[in-house]
Amino acid sequence: MLNMPVDVIATFNVQGKIKPNYIRLEDENHVLHTYKIENIVFSREEKYAGVPVILFCCNIMRGDVVQTIHIKYHVRSHQWVIAER
């Protein structure tokens, strides 16, 4: 699942800060599931080969289990990808 594009619903505050709220992930049977992002553990701006991204470490509930995921927002292309950490 390294750097796989994903659907994310996000909001922006009045200062322009982005906050992911929901993510849609595909399971092993190729069925899409939407998960609420319960909390953001941290976020930070990074550059990968000069490309600016914002990395988010988030917790979602998958069934009865809390799962930590890492997603990156590519600032220039406005694309979200799931990242392995």
N, CA, C and O atoms as CSV, one atom per row, in Angstrom:
chain,resi,resn,atom,element,x,y,z
A,1,MET,N,N,0.815,-1.200,0.000
A,1,MET,CA,C,0.000,0.000,0.000
A,1,MET,C,C,0.854,1.258,0.000
A,1,MET,O,O,0.350,2.333,0.322
A,2,LEU,N,N,2.089,1.160,-0.339
A,2,LEU,CA,C,2.996,2.295,-0.301
A,2,LEU,C,C,2.648,3.308,-1.382
A,2,LEU,O,O,2.613,2.980,-2.568
A,3,ASN,N,N,2.392,4.545,-0.958
A,3,ASN,CA,C,2.101,5.659,-1.854
A,3,ASN,C,C,0.947,5.386,-2.806
A,3,ASN,O,O,0.983,5.798,-3.966
A,4,MET,N,N,-0.076,4.691,-2.318
A,4,MET,CA,C,-1.254,4.414,-3.110
A,4,MET,C,C,-2.244,5.574,-2.960
A,4,MET,O,O,-2.572,5.951,-1.835
A,5,PRO,N,N,-2.728,6.150,-4.071
A,5,PRO,CA,C,-3.700,7.239,-3.956
A,5,PRO,C,C,-4.960,6.782,-3.222
A,5,PRO,O,O,-5.429,5.658,-3.405
A,6,VAL,N,N,-5.501,7.677,-2.385
A,6,VAL,CA,C,-6.720,7.383,-1.635
A,6,VAL,C,C,-7.627,8.605,-1.666
A,6,VAL,O,O,-7.177,9.730,-1.882
A,7,ASP,N,N,-8.923,8.357,-1.445
A,7,ASP,CA,C,-9.898,9.429,-1.317
A,7,ASP,C,C,-9.911,9.916,0.125
A,7,ASP,O,O,-9.940,9.115,1.059
A,8,VAL,N,N,-9.890,11.228,0.297
A,8,VAL,CA,C,-9.929,11.835,1.631
A,8,VAL,C,C,-10.890,13.021,1.586
A,8,VAL,O,O,-10.889,13.801,0.634
A,9,ILE,N,N,-11.703,13.143,2.624
A,9,ILE,CA,C,-12.506,14.346,2.819
A,9,ILE,C,C,-11.804,15.154,3.900
A,9,ILE,O,O,-11.518,14.645,4.983
A,10,ALA,N,N,-11.531,16.418,3.594
A,10,ALA,CA,C,-10.789,17.272,4.523
A,10,ALA,C,C,-11.473,18.627,4.640
A,10,ALA,O,O,-12.272,19.020,3.790
A,11,THR,N,N,-11.138,19.326,5.717
A,11,THR,CA,C,-11.616,20.693,5.910
A,11,THR,C,C,-10.414,21.609,6.082
A,11,THR,O,O,-9.306,21.167,6.386
A,12,PHE,N,N,-10.662,22.885,5.880
A,12,PHE,CA,C,-9.631,23.907,6.037
A,12,PHE,C,C,-10.137,24.957,7.020
A,12,PHE,O,O,-11.303,25.346,6.974
A,13,ASN,N,N,-9.246,25.419,7.920
A,13,ASN,CA,C,-9.664,26.475,8.840
A,13,ASN,C,C,-9.394,27.841,8.206
A,13,ASN,O,O,-8.929,27.919,7.069
A,14,VAL,N,N,-9.685,28.909,8.939
A,14,VAL,CA,C,-9.544,30.254,8.378
A,14,VAL,C,C,-8.090,30.626,8.078
A,14,VAL,O,O,-7.840,31.524,7.274
A,15,GLN,N,N,-7.134,29.951,8.710
A,15,GLN,CA,C,-5.723,30.184,8.402
A,15,GLN,C,C,-5.241,29.330,7.236
A,15,GLN,O,O,-4.086,29.447,6.827
A,16,GLY,N,N,-6.106,28.469,6.692
A,16,GLY,CA,C,-5.738,27.616,5.567
A,16,GLY,C,C,-5.149,26.283,5.956
A,16,GLY,O,O,-4.694,25.542,5.084
A,17,LYS,N,N,-5.140,25.946,7.243
A,17,LYS,CA,C,-4.617,24.654,7.691
A,17,LYS,C,C,-5.590,23.549,7.299
A,17,LYS,O,O,-6.802,23.687,7.459
A,18,ILE,N,N,-5.046,22.459,6.788
A,18,ILE,CA,C,-5.847,21.337,6.317
A,18,ILE,C,C,-5.986,20.286,7.414
A,18,ILE,O,O,-5.053,20.033,8.176
A,19,LYS,N,N,-7.184,19.676,7.476
A,19,LYS,CA,C,-7.436,18.625,8.465
A,19,LYS,C,C,-8.225,17.505,7.787
A,19,LYS,O,O,-9.374,17.708,7.394
A,20,PRO,N,N,-7.615,16.320,7.648
A,20,PRO,CA,C,-8.370,15.194,7.077
A,20,PRO,C,C,-9.439,14.716,8.065
A,20,PRO,O,O,-9.182,14.615,9.265
A,21,ASN,N,N,-10.636,14.423,7.551
A,21,ASN,CA,C,-11.750,13.987,8.393
A,21,ASN,C,C,-12.186,12.547,8.119
A,21,ASN,O,O,-12.526,11.815,9.048
A,22,TYR,N,N,-12.178,12.143,6.860
A,22,TYR,CA,C,-12.583,10.796,6.471
A,22,TYR,C,C,-11.627,10.280,5.403
A,22,TYR,O,O,-11.070,11.054,4.624
A,23,ILE,N,N,-11.444,8.963,5.378
A,23,ILE,CA,C,-10.610,8.329,4.353
A,23,ILE,C,C,-11.355,7.109,3.822
A,23,ILE,O,O,-12.043,6.413,4.568
A,24,ARG,N,N,-11.208,6.865,2.530
A,24,ARG,CA,C,-11.822,5.693,1.905
A,24,ARG,C,C,-10.710,4.722,1.521
A,24,ARG,O,O,-9.806,5.064,0.759
A,25,LEU,N,N,-10.792,3.499,2.062
A,25,LEU,CA,C,-9.784,2.469,1.806
A,25,LEU,C,C,-10.425,1.256,1.163
A,25,LEU,O,O,-11.588,0.940,1.413
A,26,GLU,N,N,-9.649,0.587,0.334
A,26,GLU,CA,C,-10.110,-0.624,-0.339
A,26,GLU,C,C,-9.611,-1.838,0.436
A,26,GLU,O,O,-8.441,-1.900,0.813
A,27,ASP,N,N,-10.504,-2.808,0.674
A,27,ASP,CA,C,-10.088,-4.017,1.382
A,27,ASP,C,C,-9.561,-5.060,0.398
A,27,ASP,O,O,-9.486,-4.813,-0.806
A,28,GLU,N,N,-9.199,-6.224,0.927
A,28,GLU,CA,C,-8.617,-7.280,0.086
A,28,GLU,C,C,-9.594,-7.828,-0.950
A,28,GLU,O,O,-9.175,-8.471,-1.913
A,29,ASN,N,N,-10.902,-7.580,-0.763
A,29,ASN,CA,C,-11.921,-8.000,-1.737
A,29,ASN,C,C,-12.291,-6.875,-2.692
A,29,ASN,O,O,-13.274,-6.976,-3.426
A,30,HIS,N,N,-11.507,-5.808,-2.682
A,30,HIS,CA,C,-11.694,-4.641,-3.553
A,30,HIS,C,C,-13.002,-3.901,-3.276
A,30,HIS,O,O,-13.594,-3.306,-4.176
A,31,VAL,N,N,-13.440,-3.947,-2.025
A,31,VAL,CA,C,-14.618,-3.208,-1.595
A,31,VAL,C,C,-14.139,-1.948,-0.886
A,31,VAL,O,O,-13.243,-2.001,-0.043
A,32,LEU,N,N,-14.747,-0.805,-1.235
A,32,LEU,CA,C,-14.358,0.460,-0.621
A,32,LEU,C,C,-15.095,0.657,0.696
A,32,LEU,O,O,-16.296,0.406,0.786
A,33,HIS,N,N,-14.368,1.108,1.720
A,33,HIS,CA,C,-14.931,1.400,3.040
A,33,HIS,C,C,-14.500,2.805,3.439
A,33,HIS,O,O,-13.348,3.190,3.237
A,34,THR,N,N,-15.421,3.562,4.002
A,34,THR,CA,C,-15.116,4.907,4.470
A,34,THR,C,C,-14.951,4.879,5.983
A,34,THR,O,O,-15.785,4.324,6.698
A,35,TYR,N,N,-13.863,5.484,6.465
A,35,TYR,CA,C,-13.554,5.512,7.892
A,35,TYR,C,C,-13.407,6.950,8.357
A,35,TYR,O,O,-12.804,7.777,7.673
A,36,LYS,N,N,-13.960,7.239,9.521
A,36,LYS,CA,C,-13.789,8.540,10.149
A,36,LYS,C,C,-12.410,8.575,10.791
A,36,LYS,O,O,-12.007,7.630,11.470
A,37,ILE,N,N,-11.696,9.662,10.574
A,37,ILE,CA,C,-10.416,9.844,11.241
A,37,ILE,C,C,-10.720,10.312,12.656
A,37,ILE,O,O,-11.212,11.420,12.870
A,38,GLU,N,N,-10.417,9.442,13.619
A,38,GLU,CA,C,-10.769,9.711,15.016
A,38,GLU,C,C,-9.918,10.815,15.616
A,38,GLU,O,O,-10.432,11.678,16.327
A,39,ASN,N,N,-8.635,10.797,15.339
A,39,ASN,CA,C,-7.753,11.867,15.808
A,39,ASN,C,C,-6.479,11.877,14.974
A,39,ASN,O,O,-6.102,10.882,14.354
A,40,ILE,N,N,-5.840,13.027,14.982
A,40,ILE,CA,C,-4.567,13.201,14.297
A,40,ILE,C,C,-3.481,13.201,15.363
A,40,ILE,O,O,-3.439,14.084,16.220
A,41,VAL,N,N,-2.606,12.205,15.303
A,41,VAL,CA,C,-1.533,12.077,16.279
A,41,VAL,C,C,-0.502,13.195,16.071
A,41,VAL,O,O,-0.069,13.843,17.024
A,42,PHE,N,N,-0.123,13.406,14.813
A,42,PHE,CA,C,0.764,14.520,14.478
A,42,PHE,C,C,0.642,14.820,12.999
A,42,PHE,O,O,0.164,13.997,12.219
A,43,SER,N,N,1.076,15.998,12.630
A,43,SER,CA,C,1.216,16.357,11.219
A,43,SER,C,C,2.477,17.199,11.092
A,43,SER,O,O,2.853,17.927,12.011
A,44,ARG,N,N,3.120,17.085,9.939
A,44,ARG,CA,C,4.322,17.890,9.710
A,44,ARG,C,C,4.543,18.054,8.211
A,44,ARG,O,O,4.168,17.207,7.401
A,45,GLU,N,N,5.162,19.169,7.883
A,45,GLU,CA,C,5.506,19.439,6.495
A,45,GLU,C,C,6.847,18.802,6.191
A,45,GLU,O,O,7.782,18.886,6.987
A,46,GLU,N,N,6.935,18.165,5.034
A,46,GLU,CA,C,8.169,17.516,4.606
A,46,GLU,C,C,8.365,17.774,3.116
A,46,GLU,O,O,7.476,18.280,2.432
A,47,LYS,N,N,9.538,17.416,2.636
A,47,LYS,CA,C,9.819,17.471,1.201
A,47,LYS,C,C,10.418,16.142,0.788
A,47,LYS,O,O,11.350,15.644,1.420
A,48,TYR,N,N,9.876,15.570,-0.280
A,48,TYR,CA,C,10.389,14.332,-0.866
A,48,TYR,C,C,10.884,14.667,-2.258
A,48,TYR,O,O,10.096,14.969,-3.154
A,49,ALA,N,N,12.188,14.612,-2.432
A,49,ALA,CA,C,12.826,14.970,-3.701
A,49,ALA,C,C,12.400,16.374,-4.128
A,49,ALA,O,O,12.183,16.633,-5.312
A,50,GLY,N,N,12.285,17.274,-3.153
A,50,GLY,CA,C,11.918,18.655,-3.435
A,50,GLY,C,C,10.426,18.909,-3.569
A,50,GLY,O,O,10.006,20.046,-3.784
A,51,VAL,N,N,9.623,17.860,-3.444
A,51,VAL,CA,C,8.173,17.989,-3.580
A,51,VAL,C,C,7.567,18.198,-2.189
A,51,VAL,O,O,7.725,17.340,-1.320
A,52,PRO,N,N,6.873,19.331,-1.959
A,52,PRO,CA,C,6.309,19.580,-0.632
A,52,PRO,C,C,5.083,18.707,-0.355
A,52,PRO,O,O,4.180,18.599,-1.185
A,53,VAL,N,N,5.069,18.093,0.817
A,53,VAL,CA,C,3.932,17.283,1.266
A,53,VAL,C,C,3.662,17.593,2.730
A,53,VAL,O,O,4.529,18.093,3.448
A,54,ILE,N,N,2.450,17.288,3.154
A,54,ILE,CA,C,2.108,17.343,4.570
A,54,ILE,C,C,1.803,15.912,4.989
A,54,ILE,O,O,0.908,15.271,4.439
A,55,LEU,N,N,2.549,15.423,5.959
A,55,LEU,CA,C,2.385,14.062,6.452
A,55,LEU,C,C,1.478,14.091,7.678
A,55,LEU,O,O,1.692,14.879,8.599
A,56,PHE,N,N,0.467,13.228,7.682
A,56,PHE,CA,C,-0.452,13.103,8.815
A,56,PHE,C,C,-0.374,11.684,9.356
A,56,PHE,O,O,-0.442,10.719,8.595
A,57,CYS,N,N,-0.233,11.560,10.659
A,57,CYS,CA,C,-0.356,10.279,11.351
A,57,CYS,C,C,-1.715,10.316,12.040
A,57,CYS,O,O,-1.961,11.166,12.896
A,58,CYS,N,N,-2.599,9.388,11.665
A,58,CYS,CA,C,-3.989,9.429,12.120
A,58,CYS,C,C,-4.422,8.080,12.680
A,58,CYS,O,O,-3.842,7.041,12.365
A,59,ASN,N,N,-5.452,8.122,13.515
A,59,ASN,CA,C,-6.083,6.903,14.014
A,59,ASN,C,C,-7.485,6.787,13.436
A,59,ASN,O,O,-8.250,7.751,13.409
A,60,ILE,N,N,-7.806,5.567,12.971
A,60,ILE,CA,C,-9.146,5.257,12.500
A,60,ILE,C,C,-9.630,4.015,13.236
A,60,ILE,O,O,-8.829,3.246,13.766
A,61,MET,N,N,-10.933,3.828,13.264
A,61,MET,CA,C,-11.521,2.616,13.842
A,61,MET,C,C,-11.876,1.674,12.701
A,61,MET,O,O,-12.683,2.018,11.837
A,62,ARG,N,N,-11.279,0.492,12.695
A,62,ARG,CA,C,-11.632,-0.557,11.727
A,62,ARG,C,C,-12.266,-1.671,12.532
A,62,ARG,O,O,-11.575,-2.486,13.142
A,63,GLY,N,N,-13.594,-1.698,12.527
A,63,GLY,CA,C,-14.305,-2.627,13.393
A,63,GLY,C,C,-14.145,-2.162,14.821
A,63,GLY,O,O,-14.490,-1.028,15.150
A,64,ASP,N,N,-13.621,-3.033,15.678
A,64,ASP,CA,C,-13.387,-2.690,17.081
A,64,ASP,C,C,-11.925,-2.357,17.363
A,64,ASP,O,O,-11.523,-2.244,18.521
A,65,VAL,N,N,-11.133,-2.201,16.310
A,65,VAL,CA,C,-9.690,-2.015,16.463
A,65,VAL,C,C,-9.286,-0.615,16.004
A,65,VAL,O,O,-9.700,-0.151,14.942
A,66,VAL,N,N,-8.471,0.047,16.823
A,66,VAL,CA,C,-7.899,1.331,16.419
A,66,VAL,C,C,-6.677,1.039,15.556
A,66,VAL,O,O,-5.785,0.294,15.963
A,67,GLN,N,N,-6.641,1.626,14.370
A,67,GLN,CA,C,-5.518,1.433,13.464
A,67,GLN,C,C,-4.872,2.780,13.194
A,67,GLN,O,O,-5.563,3.765,12.935
A,68,THR,N,N,-3.553,2.824,13.255
A,68,THR,CA,C,-2.798,4.030,12.935
A,68,THR,C,C,-2.414,3.977,11.463
A,68,THR,O,O,-1.878,2.980,10.978
A,69,ILE,N,N,-2.697,5.065,10.766
A,69,ILE,CA,C,-2.344,5.159,9.346
A,69,ILE,C,C,-1.548,6.438,9.124
A,69,ILE,O,O,-1.644,7.385,9.906
A,70,HIS,N,N,-0.772,6.457,8.064
A,70,HIS,CA,C,-0.026,7.640,7.660
A,70,HIS,C,C,-0.497,8.014,6.261
A,70,HIS,O,O,-0.470,7.197,5.341
A,71,ILE,N,N,-0.928,9.258,6.118
A,71,ILE,CA,C,-1.336,9.748,4.806
A,71,ILE,C,C,-0.559,11.015,4.494
A,71,ILE,O,O,-0.231,11.802,5.382
A,72,LYS,N,N,-0.270,11.192,3.200
A,72,LYS,CA,C,0.457,12.370,2.750
A,72,LYS,C,C,-0.426,13.167,1.802
A,72,LYS,O,O,-1.105,12.614,0.937
A,73,TYR,N,N,-0.397,14.473,1.987
A,73,TYR,CA,C,-1.086,15.386,1.085
A,73,TYR,C,C,-0.027,16.094,0.243
A,73,TYR,O,O,0.813,16.822,0.772
A,74,HIS,N,N,-0.074,15.877,-1.067
A,74,HIS,CA,C,0.863,16.518,-1.978
A,74,HIS,C,C,0.328,17.916,-2.297
A,74,HIS,O,O,-0.703,18.068,-2.952
A,75,VAL,N,N,1.044,18.923,-1.823
A,75,VAL,CA,C,0.577,20.303,-1.881
A,75,VAL,C,C,0.374,20.774,-3.319
A,75,VAL,O,O,-0.632,21.419,-3.615
A,76,ARG,N,N,1.294,20.471,-4.202
A,76,ARG,CA,C,1.216,20.979,-5.585
A,76,ARG,C,C,0.134,20.280,-6.403
A,76,ARG,O,O,-0.571,20.929,-7.176
A,77,SER,N,N,-0.006,18.966,-6.244
A,77,SER,CA,C,-0.974,18.221,-7.061
A,77,SER,C,C,-2.316,18.023,-6.364
A,77,SER,O,O,-3.269,17.545,-6.980
A,78,HIS,N,N,-2.397,18.389,-5.080
A,78,HIS,CA,C,-3.623,18.233,-4.270
A,78,HIS,C,C,-4.056,16.774,-4.202
A,78,HIS,O,O,-5.252,16.485,-4.181
A,79,GLN,N,N,-3.113,15.869,-4.168
A,79,GLN,CA,C,-3.392,14.433,-4.131
A,79,GLN,C,C,-3.053,13.863,-2.761
A,79,GLN,O,O,-2.056,14.235,-2.143
A,80,TRP,N,N,-3.908,12.947,-2.299
A,80,TRP,CA,C,-3.672,12.224,-1.051
A,80,TRP,C,C,-3.166,10.827,-1.384
A,80,TRP,O,O,-3.658,10.188,-2.314
A,81,VAL,N,N,-2.177,10.352,-0.619
A,81,VAL,CA,C,-1.688,8.980,-0.763
A,81,VAL,C,C,-1.512,8.385,0.626
A,81,VAL,O,O,-1.222,9.094,1.590
A,82,ILE,N,N,-1.693,7.069,0.710
A,82,ILE,CA,C,-1.420,6.376,1.968
A,82,ILE,C,C,0.054,6.028,1.964
A,82,ILE,O,O,0.593,5.585,0.950
A,83,ALA,N,N,0.703,6.229,3.095
A,83,ALA,CA,C,2.152,6.039,3.182
A,83,ALA,C,C,2.481,4.992,4.240
A,83,ALA,O,O,1.812,4.907,5.270
A,84,GLU,N,N,3.489,4.220,3.987
A,84,GLU,CA,C,3.992,3.264,4.976
A,84,GLU,C,C,4.985,3.991,5.859
A,84,GLU,O,O,5.751,4.821,5.371
A,85,ARG,N,N,4.987,3.701,7.126
A,85,ARG,CA,C,5.944,4.313,8.053
A,85,ARG,C,C,6.553,3.235,8.889
A,85,ARG,O,O,7.392,3.518,9.744
